[in-house]
C-alpha cells in the first residue's frame, strides 16, 4: 500500500470511530445542534439590527 491509500484507510477508521462515539453521546449532538441554532439566531439579530437601523435612518432622511 502506498502512503495515500494508507492515509485514506486510517482516516476512514478514525471517522468511523468518531461517528460511533458521537452516536453514543447524544448530549454532544444536542449541544452541537443547539450551538448552531444559537449562532444563527444571534447572527440574524445582529444583521437585522444593523440593516434595520440603516433603513430607518434612510427613511427618516428621505421623509424630511
SVG drawing of the C-alpha trace seen along z (x, -y; Angstrom):
<svg xmlns="http://www.w3.org/2000/svg" viewBox="-42 -68 46 70">
<polyline fill="none" stroke="black" stroke-width="0.4" points="0.0,0.0 1.2,-3.5 1.0,-6.4 -2.1,-7.9 -4.2,-4.7 -2.8,-4.1 -3.8,-7.7 -7.3,-7.3 -7.7,-3.9 -6.6,-5.4 -8.8,-8.4 -11.9,-6.3 -11.2,-4.2 -10.9,-7.4 -14.1,-8.8 -16.0,-5.6 -14.8,-5.6 -15.7,-9.3 -19.2,-8.7 -19.8,-5.8 -18.6,-7.9 -20.9,-10.8 -23.8,-8.4 -23.2,-7.1 -23.2,-10.6 -26.5,-12.2 -25.6,-15.2 -22.8,-16.1 -25.2,-16.0 -27.7,-18.2 -25.0,-20.6 -23.7,-20.9 -27.2,-21.4 -28.1,-23.9 -25.0,-25.9 -25.6,-26.1 -29.1,-27.4 -28.0,-29.9 -25.2,-31.2 -27.7,-31.6 -30.2,-33.5 -27.5,-35.8 -26.1,-36.5 -29.6,-37.2 -30.4,-39.5 -27.2,-41.5 -27.7,-41.7 -31.3,-42.8 -30.3,-45.3 -27.6,-46.9 -29.6,-46.9 -32.8,-47.9 -31.1,-50.9 -29.7,-51.9 -33.1,-51.6 -34.8,-53.6 -32.2,-56.4 -32.6,-56.4 -36.4,-56.5 -36.3,-59.4 -33.9,-61.4 -36.0,-61.0 -39.1,-62.0 -37.7,-65.3"/>
</svg>
